[in-house]
Amino acid sequence: MPVPESTAVEWLAAGGIVTVGGILVRFLGWTFLLAGYDGQSAIPDDVVAEMAGNTILRVGIAVLAFGGLASVTDVPSSLGPLVGLAILVAVGRLLYKLNTYEPTGA
């Protein structure tokens, strides 16, 4: 059985931790885990939990997938920075969505 490289283990561990954090925010509503969010925002907690939790889950699953890929094959060195860029885009999208949020309804 092949032993994964240490970088693959690091990606898998980080992805697992981020995925668990996303689950806690999204499904259990633990918004206190979000840095700088104190619950006094004009955006309801459930909306923040859904938006941020979904983004954190997507990032965690992507990092887990990259770690899984790195553990079974030799990935190019340029793929790591591309994953980092994708994470920055996801976080930027989340910040934009939260800053432009307008409640729907009557």
N, C-alpha and C positions, 0 to 999 in steps of 0.2 A: 504494500500500500504506500503510495507516495506521500511524503510529508510536505504540507504546504509551507511556502516561504514565510518568513516573519512578517513581511509587508502584507501578505494575504490575511494573516491572522489579525493584524492590526485593523485592516479594513473590515473584517468580519466582526471583530469586537466592537469597533466604533459604530458600525451599522446596527448591531444588536442593541446597543445602548440607546442610540437615537430612535430606533423603532419602538422600543419600550417607552421612551419619553413621549413619542407621538401617540401611542395608545393611551397613556395616562392623560394627556391633554385632550385628545379627541373624544374618547369614550367615557372617561371618568370626570372630565371637566376640571382638571387640575391646572387652571390657568395661572396659579401662583408660581408655576415652574417657568413661566415666560418672563424673561428679564425686562424690567421696566414697566410691566403691566400690573396695576394695583387694583383693578376692578372699578375705579372711579371714572372710567371712560364713558363717552356717549354711546359707545358700541356695546350691546348686551354681551354678557359673559358667554352665552351659548353660541353666539355668532363668532366670537373670538376663538372659542374652543374648537369650533368646526373648521374655520379657516386655517388657523395656525396648526391644529392637530393634523389636518389633511396634508399640509405642506411638510410638516415634520415626518409624518409617515412616509410620504413619497421620497423624501431625502433618505430616510433610514433604509427603505427597501432598495433604493438605487445603490447605496453604499454596500449593503449586504450582497446585492447581485454582483457588484464589481469585485468584492472580496471573494465570492464564490467562483467567479471567472478567473481571478488571479490565483486561486488555489488549485485549479485544474489545468491551467495553461499559462504560457508565458505571455503576458500582455505587454504591448508596447509602452515605453516610458511616457509617451505623450498622452496616454489615456487617463492617467491620474489627474493632470491639470484640466483636462476636459470635464471630468466628473466634478472637479472643484468649480469650474465655470458654470456648469449646470446647476450646482447648489446655489451659487450667487444669483443666478437668474431666478431660481425658485423663491429665494428670500426676497429679492427685489420685487417680484410679482406679489408676494404676500404683503409687503409693506405698502405697495401701491393700492392693493385692494382694501387694506385696512384704513388707509388715509383718505380714500375716496368713497367710503361706505356711506350709503344713505338708506335709512330704513324704508321698507316697502309697506304699503298699507294705506289706510284712510287717514 
